[in-house]
Amino acid sequence: MNKGFTLIELLVVIAVLGILASVVLVAINPGERINEANDAGKKSDVGQVATALESYFTNNLGSYTGATSATLISLGYLKRFPSSTTLNVAATVSSVYATLVAASSGTCASTRYWCYTTATGSSAFLCKATAPTTACL
């Protein structure tokens, strides 16, 4: 008696494992997970710039005037300005936002934004056709 598996049995097991692997790959959707990770980084970038902007406001006698990406870097509030974020500055209200791409970031037929506004001191998800203003409107 020969001990072991036949070639047909081995091929059937390999085929079943391949089918299971493809089902799992489709279920976890790695492209969407990558988009979610990128969006998390963008949200973090918005938070870092928002903190730098508030520090600038405190040290600039209650005004955001003159706060640019270059100013925030040169004064030491940031080491680098994240390329994924946009800064809108006005004298009394400013905002920082980034564009999100993951479908799980919210139901939206337009562009998805993560926006921090100094008017409320908080960040929020926005669904807009145009870029946010200084008050994230």
Helices and strands as residue ranges (DSSP letters): H 7-28, H 30-59, H 69-74, E 85-88, E 95-100, G 103-105, E 111-117, E 122-128
